Amino acid sequence: MDRQLYKRYFKQTDNVTFPCPSCTNLSLKLNKDKFFAEDTASSKKMKADDDYWEPEWLTSVFTTVLICNNSDCAESVICSGIGSVDWEPEPNEHGEMEPIIIGANSNIQDGVVIHSKAGASVKIGENSSIAHRSNIYPYNTFFQYSRKMP
């Protein structure tokens, strides 16, 4: 088995498929209901103790179940590994970024950076206050994971 096939990065929302170690078909798929990730202790400490940090500095660990879609096999595989932030601005199909919408009576202080990407606009509600040097990213666009297979 070529273990390099299992070392590429993926996002939890990706439709990834891997070779099944039992039947060898390209039919092993991520069971999104059984995907669990947790920030590492150093990431939790950084977010709690530091006034300034970037999402790209965070790491996590994950575990998930992959299921073979081949009905003759139906193998289950446990997968675990590390996660990191992968952030690249992505324009939509028209070459534009998604909108950043700031509600009425909101306070965006100096040094704030607000990001958007294709399919992930950012909306800041009315009467909101975003503190100095904050970074705002679209929800659930960050973590990519690598897997460690036996």
Backbone as CSV, one residue per row, in Angstrom:
resi,resn,N_x,N_y,N_z,CA_x,CA_y,CA_z,C_x,C_y,C_z
1,MET,0.845,-1.173,0.000,0.000,0.000,0.000,0.894,1.241,0.000
2,ASP,0.551,2.238,-0.792,1.297,3.488,-0.863,0.827,4.421,0.255
3,ARG,1.582,4.516,1.322,1.189,5.327,2.476,1.161,6.823,2.166
4,GLN,1.845,7.254,1.122,1.836,8.674,0.752,0.426,9.141,0.374
5,LEU,-0.406,8.229,-0.108,-1.781,8.586,-0.463,-2.569,9.080,0.752
6,TYR,-2.150,8.652,1.935,-2.884,9.004,3.153,-2.321,10.241,3.841
7,LYS,-1.283,10.842,3.294,-0.621,11.961,3.966,-0.991,13.318,3.411
8,ARG,-1.853,13.382,2.422,-2.230,14.685,1.893,-3.206,15.380,2.847
9,TYR,-3.216,16.696,2.780,-4.095,17.475,3.652,-5.524,17.447,3.133
10,PHE,-6.460,17.602,4.050,-7.863,17.733,3.679,-8.549,18.609,4.709
11,LYS,-9.700,19.174,4.320,-10.549,19.915,5.246,-11.707,19.012,5.628
12,GLN,-12.278,19.260,6.766,-13.396,18.441,7.233,-14.552,18.492,6.234
13,THR,-14.681,19.589,5.521,-15.785,19.757,4.575,-15.480,19.182,3.192
14,ASP,-14.243,18.724,2.960,-13.874,18.155,1.661,-14.552,16.808,1.445
15,ASN,-14.758,16.487,0.191,-15.296,15.177,-0.177,-14.107,14.291,-0.542
16,VAL,-13.369,13.847,0.472,-12.136,13.083,0.249,-12.434,11.593,0.098
17,THR,-11.640,10.920,-0.740,-11.743,9.482,-0.944,-10.343,8.901,-0.937
18,PHE,-10.175,7.779,-0.250,-8.882,7.119,-0.133,-9.015,5.651,-0.507
19,PRO,-7.902,4.997,-0.837,-7.947,3.546,-1.073,-8.249,2.809,0.232
20,CYS,-9.143,1.867,0.172,-9.472,1.056,1.344,-8.338,0.055,1.575
21,PRO,-7.829,-0.064,2.808,-6.740,-1.015,3.061,-7.192,-2.476,2.964
22,SER,-8.499,-2.736,3.031,-8.988,-4.118,2.942,-9.269,-4.551,1.508
23,CYS,-10.101,-3.785,0.792,-10.490,-4.181,-0.571,-9.665,-3.475,-1.649
24,THR,-8.887,-2.480,-1.280,-8.010,-1.669,-2.146,-8.755,-0.797,-3.145
25,ASN,-10.076,-0.786,-3.123,-10.841,0.127,-3.983,-10.693,1.551,-3.478
26,LEU,-10.839,2.508,-4.366,-10.817,3.918,-3.984,-12.207,4.282,-3.467
27,SER,-12.540,3.785,-2.278,-13.908,3.900,-1.772,-13.986,4.234,-0.286
28,LEU,-12.861,4.600,0.316,-12.835,4.948,1.736,-13.176,6.429,1.877
29,LYS,-14.276,6.735,2.566,-14.756,8.114,2.680,-14.854,8.541,4.136
30,LEU,-14.674,9.832,4.335,-14.765,10.448,5.653,-16.201,10.409,6.151
31,ASN,-16.401,9.911,7.373,-17.705,9.958,8.023,-17.738,11.262,8.815
32,LYS,-18.363,12.289,8.262,-18.335,13.636,8.854,-19.009,13.695,10.224
33,ASP,-19.897,12.747,10.517,-20.550,12.709,11.831,-19.620,12.183,12.918
34,LYS,-18.511,11.588,12.518,-17.575,11.012,13.487,-16.204,11.660,13.362
35,PHE,-16.204,12.964,13.169,-14.975,13.743,13.078,-14.876,14.610,14.327
36,PHE,-13.775,14.479,15.059,-13.594,15.231,16.297,-12.221,15.897,16.283
37,ALA,-12.197,17.189,16.599,-10.932,17.929,16.640,-10.884,18.757,17.915
38,GLU,-9.687,18.946,18.412,-9.473,19.712,19.658,-8.183,20.504,19.505
39,ASP,-8.207,21.773,19.929,-6.979,22.571,19.939,-5.952,21.930,20.851
40,THR,-4.681,22.040,20.481,-3.614,21.546,21.351,-3.514,22.455,22.580
41,ALA,-2.834,21.973,23.607,-2.672,22.758,24.833,-1.974,24.082,24.546
42,SER,-0.964,24.074,23.684,-0.254,25.319,23.386,-1.163,26.318,22.665
43,SER,-2.055,25.841,21.803,-2.999,26.737,21.126,-4.010,27.310,22.117
44,LYS,-4.515,26.476,23.011,-5.456,26.967,24.028,-4.797,28.020,24.903
45,LYS,-3.538,27.761,25.298,-2.807,28.710,26.144,-2.586,30.027,25.404
46,MET,-2.218,29.946,24.133,-1.986,31.147,23.344,-3.255,31.993,23.268
47,LYS,-4.394,31.356,23.000,-5.646,32.101,22.881,-6.064,32.708,24.213
48,ALA,-5.751,32.023,25.308,-6.146,32.518,26.634,-5.204,33.595,27.167
49,ASP,-3.908,33.458,26.887,-2.912,34.320,27.525,-2.418,35.475,26.676
50,ASP,-2.445,35.337,25.374,-1.857,36.357,24.512,-2.907,37.333,24.031
51,ASP,-2.551,38.617,24.037,-3.453,39.644,23.518,-3.568,39.561,22.001
52,TYR,-2.529,39.056,21.371,-2.517,39.017,19.914,-2.041,37.652,19.436
53,TRP,-2.802,37.030,18.578,-2.414,35.781,17.932,-3.139,35.692,16.603
54,GLU,-2.588,34.935,15.703,-3.162,34.729,14.379,-3.692,33.300,14.280
55,PRO,-4.788,33.090,13.580,-5.297,31.722,13.412,-4.268,30.774,12.809
56,GLU,-3.380,31.304,11.961,-2.363,30.457,11.333,-1.400,29.855,12.350
57,TRP,-1.352,30.397,13.547,-0.446,29.893,14.579,-1.048,28.721,15.351
58,LEU,-2.329,28.443,15.156,-3.023,27.407,15.930,-2.764,26.023,15.360
59,THR,-2.751,25.044,16.249,-2.690,23.642,15.846,-3.762,22.867,16.607
60,SER,-4.138,21.739,16.060,-5.128,20.893,16.714,-4.761,19.435,16.459
61,VAL,-5.437,18.574,17.177,-5.356,17.137,16.927,-6.759,16.680,16.533
62,PHE,-6.837,15.605,15.751,-8.152,15.125,15.342,-8.164,13.603,15.303
63,THR,-9.365,13.083,15.348,-9.612,11.668,15.096,-10.920,11.582,14.325
64,THR,-11.000,10.612,13.440,-12.202,10.452,12.640,-12.332,8.997,12.204
65,VAL,-13.485,8.677,11.652,-13.735,7.342,11.107,-13.916,7.485,9.597
66,LEU,-13.253,6.610,8.859,-13.430,6.505,7.414,-14.148,5.183,7.151
67,ILE,-15.133,5.206,6.271,-15.940,4.023,5.965,-15.783,3.682,4.486
68,CYS,-15.585,2.412,4.192,-15.503,1.949,2.803,-16.918,1.868,2.231
69,ASN,-17.131,2.540,1.108,-18.447,2.541,0.458,-18.693,1.317,-0.408
70,ASN,-17.713,0.451,-0.538,-17.882,-0.798,-1.275,-18.753,-1.727,-0.417
71,SER,-19.942,-2.043,-0.879,-20.889,-2.826,-0.071,-20.373,-4.228,0.250
72,ASP,-19.473,-4.755,-0.549,-18.890,-6.067,-0.260,-17.829,-5.992,0.830
73,CYS,-17.378,-4.786,1.149,-16.306,-4.619,2.131,-16.811,-3.922,3.403
74,ALA,-17.246,-2.665,3.264,-17.768,-1.843,4.367,-16.800,-1.714,5.547
75,GLU,-15.511,-1.735,5.263,-14.482,-1.609,6.306,-14.569,-0.249,6.993
76,SER,-14.277,-0.222,8.290,-14.164,1.019,9.063,-12.695,1.215,9.416
77,VAL,-12.213,2.437,9.268,-10.827,2.756,9.567,-10.797,3.972,10.477
78,ILE,-10.052,3.880,11.561,-9.865,5.020,12.461,-8.645,5.797,11.976
79,CYS,-8.764,7.101,11.936,-7.705,7.968,11.428,-7.485,9.089,12.439
80,SER,-6.230,9.421,12.705,-5.931,10.549,13.597,-4.753,11.308,13.038
81,GLY,-4.590,12.529,13.484,-3.480,13.336,12.988,-3.491,14.721,13.578
82,ILE,-2.843,15.627,12.878,-2.718,17.010,13.346,-3.450,17.934,12.389
83,GLY,-3.875,19.064,12.894,-4.549,20.067,12.082,-3.832,21.396,12.177
84,SER,-3.943,22.162,11.121,-3.364,23.499,11.107,-4.258,24.395,10.270
85,VAL,-4.032,25.676,10.374,-4.843,26.635,9.638,-4.252,26.842,8.258
86,ASP,-5.111,26.814,7.266,-4.714,27.094,5.893,-5.626,28.193,5.394
87,TRP,-5.092,29.373,5.258,-5.924,30.492,4.850,-5.363,31.113,3.589
88,GLU,-6.104,31.036,2.528,-5.746,31.727,1.299,-6.998,32.410,0.789
89,PRO,-6.902,33.712,0.520,-8.067,34.385,-0.068,-8.427,33.729,-1.395
90,GLU,-9.699,33.468,-1.594,-10.163,32.831,-2.825,-11.272,33.667,-3.431
91,PRO,-11.074,34.149,-4.648,-12.176,34.865,-5.299,-13.259,33.887,-5.741
92,ASN,-14.487,34.404,-5.906,-15.579,33.556,-6.395,-15.444,33.370,-7.907
93,GLU,-16.442,32.747,-8.538,-16.352,32.455,-9.975,-16.306,33.704,-10.851
94,HIS,-16.640,34.870,-10.288,-16.586,36.130,-11.026,-15.291,36.899,-10.746
95,GLY,-14.376,36.287,-10.003,-13.118,36.944,-9.687,-13.224,37.961,-8.562
96,GLU,-14.325,37.922,-7.819,-14.561,38.877,-6.733,-14.517,38.148,-5.389
97,MET,-14.207,38.898,-4.354,-14.275,38.360,-2.997,-15.718,38.472,-2.507
98,GLU,-16.100,37.616,-1.571,-17.437,37.698,-0.990,-17.535,38.970,-0.148
99,PRO,-18.747,39.470,0.057,-18.884,40.753,0.760,-18.557,40.665,2.249
100,ILE,-18.122,41.790,2.756,-17.964,42.003,4.198,-19.023,43.030,4.558
101,ILE,-19.973,42.619,5.391,-21.111,43.465,5.731,-20.985,43.881,7.195
102,ILE,-21.018,45.184,7.434,-20.897,45.706,8.795,-22.210,46.390,9.148
103,GLY,-22.842,45.909,10.219,-24.142,46.418,10.629,-24.082,47.835,11.192
104,ALA,-25.253,48.460,11.245,-25.377,49.830,11.736,-24.890,49.958,13.180
105,ASN,-24.339,51.099,13.502,-23.884,51.435,14.854,-22.798,50.495,15.376
106,SER,-22.003,49.933,14.466,-20.914,49.051,14.883,-19.623,49.840,15.000
107,ASN,-18.723,49.363,15.859,-17.456,50.029,16.144,-16.321,49.092,15.742
108,ILE,-15.649,49.415,14.639,-14.503,48.630,14.165,-13.261,49.458,14.487
109,GLN,-12.475,49.009,15.449,-11.347,49.799,15.933,-10.109,49.619,15.053
110,ASP,-9.124,50.494,15.274,-7.938,50.485,14.423,-7.172,49.165,14.530
111,GLY,-6.572,48.776,13.405,-5.781,47.559,13.346,-6.592,46.302,13.102
112,VAL,-7.896,46.402,12.948,-8.745,45.233,12.705,-8.584,44.803,11.245
113,VAL,-8.464,43.485,11.021,-8.395,42.933,9.672,-9.572,41.974,9.519
114,ILE,-10.378,42.189,8.473,-11.544,41.343,8.201,-11.308,40.661,6.854
115,HIS,-11.382,39.329,6.837,-11.116,38.538,5.640,-12.413,37.945,5.112
116,SER,-12.469,37.737,3.799,-13.554,36.948,3.209,-12.943,36.048,2.158
117,LYS,-13.696,35.068,1.714,-13.236,34.185,0.635,-14.439,33.628,-0.082
118,ALA,-14.225,32.975,-1.195,-15.324,32.449,-2.000,-16.242,31.578,-1.151
119,GLY,-17.528,31.870,-1.216,-18.513,31.076,-0.497,-18.552,31.339,0.993
120,ALA,-17.846,32.357,1.467,-17.781,32.613,2.910,-17.708,34.111,3.169
121,SER,-18.830,34.776,3.070,-18.860,36.207,3.370,-18.807,36.401,4.879
122,VAL,-18.569,37.629,5.303,-18.517,37.958,6.723,-19.584,39.008,7.005
123,LYS,-20.383,38.776,8.031,-21.391,39.745,8.442,-21.194,40.054,9.916
124,ILE,-20.961,41.319,10.206,-20.835,41.783,11.587,-22.152,42.462,11.933
125,GLY,-22.792,41.980,12.980,-24.128,42.449,13.326,-24.179,43.890,13.788
126,GLU,-25.377,44.403,13.904,-25.594,45.766,14.396,-25.115,45.898,15.833
127,ASN,-24.676,47.111,16.190,-24.252,47.447,17.555,-23.110,46.558,18.049
128,SER,-22.254,46.119,17.131,-21.104,45.291,17.503,-19.879,46.156,17.716
129,SER,-18.943,45.661,18.507,-17.666,46.335,18.694,-16.555,45.314,18.488
130,ILE,-15.650,45.595,17.556,-14.516,44.720,17.273,-13.271,45.438,17.775
131,ALA,-12.579,44.816,18.723,-11.459,45.447,19.430,-10.222,45.586,18.545
132,HIS,-9.330,46.474,18.974,-8.067,46.753,18.293,-7.352,45.462,17.906
133,ARG,-6.766,45.453,16.699,-5.893,44.389,16.204,-6.569,43.016,16.098
134,SER,-7.901,42.985,16.070,-8.601,41.708,15.906,-8.514,41.238,14.462
135,ASN,-8.563,39.932,14.273,-8.645,39.332,12.948,-9.962,38.591,12.856
136,ILE,-10.735,38.874,11.832,-12.035,38.246,11.637,-11.962,37.405,10.373
137,TYR,-12.343,36.126,10.495,-12.337,35.198,9.370,-13.733,34.604,9.214
138,PRO,-14.087,34.181,8.002,-15.377,33.501,7.831,-15.427,32.238,8.683
139,TYR,-16.600,31.907,9.171,-16.792,30.738,10.022,-16.437,29.458,9.273
140,ASN,-15.746,28.558,9.966,-15.486,27.191,9.511,-14.759,27.113,8.163
141,THR,-13.723,27.946,7.987,-12.959,27.877,6.741,-11.507,27.544,6.999
142,PHE,-11.136,27.238,8.235,-9.738,27.199,8.594,-9.023,25.887,8.451
143,PHE,-9.356,24.969,9.297,-8.453,23.862,9.563,-8.345,22.879,8.422
144,GLN,-7.125,22.515,8.149,-6.847,21.404,7.249,-6.164,20.344,8.093
145,TYR,-6.338,19.120,7.737,-5.843,18.025,8.561,-4.950,17.112,7.738
146,SER,-3.993,16.547,8.414,-3.208,15.476,7.794,-3.445,14.235,8.630
147,ARG,-3.364,13.123,8.022,-3.678,11.900,8.736,-2.437,11.060,8.949
148,LYS,-2.468,10.292,9.999,-1.396,9.353,10.274,-2.007,7.970,10.218
149,MET,-1.598,7.181,9.250,-2.124,5.840,9.100,-1.056,4.846,9.551
150,PRO,-1.468,3.712,10.121,-0.487,2.711,10.583,0.291,2.115,9.422
